[in-house]
Amino acid sequence: MTRNIAYHNLDKQLFEQLFREYFSPLCNFALGYVNDLDTAKEIVQEVFINLWNKKDTITSDKSVKAYLFTSVRNRCLNYIRDHKKFRSYVLDVEIEDTQLVVENNSMTETETQIKIQQAIEKLPEKCRQVFVLSRFDELKYKEIAEKLGISIKTVEVQISKALKILREELKELIISILLIIFGLL
Amino acid sequence: MNNEKQHIDFIDLIGKYLAKEASQEEIGMLEEWIKKDAENKKTFLGFKQTWSLSRVEQIDQQINLNEEWDQISSTLFGEEEVDDVLQSETTPFDYNKFLRIAAIIVIVMTAGYFLFYLISNPSTEQLVAGNSTTTTTLPDGTEVTLNHNSILKYPKIFASNIRTVQLQGDAYFEVAHDLSKPFVIQTKNIQVEVLGTSFYINAKVEQPTVDVFVKTGKVAIIGNKKEKLFLTAGEKGTFDKSNGQLTKEENRDRNFISWKTGQLVFENESLVNVVDKINQTYHSNIMIDNPDIYYCMLTATFEEQPLEIILEVIQETFDLIIEQKNGKILISGNGCE
């Protein structure tokens, strides 16, 4: 419905629909680059403003969704470069010098969320506990270790275990939402 | 082997990096590792995306979409709305228009208040039936009997114009008559709206359908496209979860509320159906061991009899063998005439 519309056909109603569907996922995507939610929201707002203002001149064969994700990523990269908000230039900026391909998968954003939530719920008890404390409560490894009475090494191992399981569980999402192409792959 | 070990260590490192726990030295190691091989780069990006995706829901909760939309629409479309205001200032005051707008504001505010009231209302009661049936009387006098593993949520005080409750599982309702306040039962798939009547609703999640059996009075089922299906006494309405269709038919199941009344009436019913019904009513685990006796036809009426008595009657009638085995009751025998 909102998936393959021509840019110049974008009216106010469709625009609002796009905004409501993609604002949160895009903010979350931006948070993969920038650290705070306010910056992420600002960047996503700018991208939407830009989309509306330039809708008659955008000549892209990409879907609107792909345009949105790519624009958010580019703006984020500019932001962290300009504000020197990177921990590692190589890992945060340089590595992103790849073509980003956003595929239109059939899942709605709600279905995507449910899938992610289920994947996290499926993690083994201890593993989930550690992951949630780190990812959602943003506790330091040391704080998690103290809280749960385990070693910092165990926290480290549990986090990477969670990441491995989640990457496997969310494989299709990672591939279908954000497919990063290396050379011929 | 050694290689694999190395690989695993780097994934720990990626985790540390993403969780902002990596030291400068570790970041340096990770940079080297990524530059070494495109495959490593891909691995890193895959985990980075996983890390990012995992928080989608949490972020969603922190974002107020309406606020964000207001902000962008005032930036982009604000001028148009300002224009409207300017225009109306230059035209004479339109009393009718003012009234219309005032009325809309009142309606929106009232609706907003009700929504707020419904969402924030902390005085909700919850009735849970675990391994037994539970009967309760709601504030309006309606009597509800919940079957095993069912939950009913209802407000301590009903709103002034509607009585709304939420049901998970199955329950029998005898709704107190009140023409001015419809009684609405919300389930995951459908709504049932009544004025005053008695009926049984089976909205167990594991079932492919939601069934409503009306005993007395009239009931409306509202499907997910807001279409209404009216049912009267003796009818059964069915909502098919797979296609959203609502249908009705005459209710031929005389035992639809046996789980509540304890009354079972069988008229030339096959043993396989009889056992099924007994299991539903008594939450027992009776199994027929021999297919030859599936179609022994039983005619009998039981009034709140203990399970043992019912089993005895079946055993005597068809000359069967009934035995208990690890929590199950097995029926076997040679078949009947």
Interface residues (C-beta under 8 A of the other chain):
Chain A: K12 E16 F19 R20 F23 S24 P25 C27 N28 F29 L31 G32 L37 K41 Q45 F48 I49 W52 N53 R87 S88 V90 L91 I95 T98 T112 Q113 I116 Q117 A119 I120 F131 S134 R135 F136 K140 Y141 E156 V157 I159 S160 L163 K164 L166 R167 L170 L173 I174 I177 L178 I180 F182 G183
Chain B: I8 I11 D12 I14 G15 K16 Y17 L18 A19 K20 E21 A22 I27 L30 E31 I34 K35 A38 K41 K42 F44 L45 G46 F47 K48 Q49 T50 W51 S52 L53 S54 R55 V56 E57 Q58 I59 D60 Q62 I63 L65 E68 W69 Q71 I72 S73 T75 L76 F77
